[in-house]
């Protein structure tokens, strides 16, 4: 994994007020596309890319259905998915109307400790990356290169 060293002035702790160097990860600019992910997962298996994509889409559909019913879904070595939402406060119980007071329904993912931890990472120092200016029209694109 690439990293750069950044000079910062510490504001807390024993090094407070001193200039220090802190490493930051330098992520690749392109994302791996869904098609490339399926292609990589199909390598050296008897399962085709279309089958892998179908499993992802079915997983998303079933996960959404189960979380919408209030279930916490254990995805084995990946972690768990659970439903959550935001709620407005009301002074009287009879004033609470779910359609008006509950919003921002979403699924939260909590990876397992083993999945969260990157293993066998090699580090390579690179030059500090300048922040890219936002392109009009949003971000797009994928990366057709193998990482």
Order of alpha helices (4+ residues) and beta strands (2+ residues): beta-beta-alpha-alpha-beta-beta-alpha-beta-alpha-beta
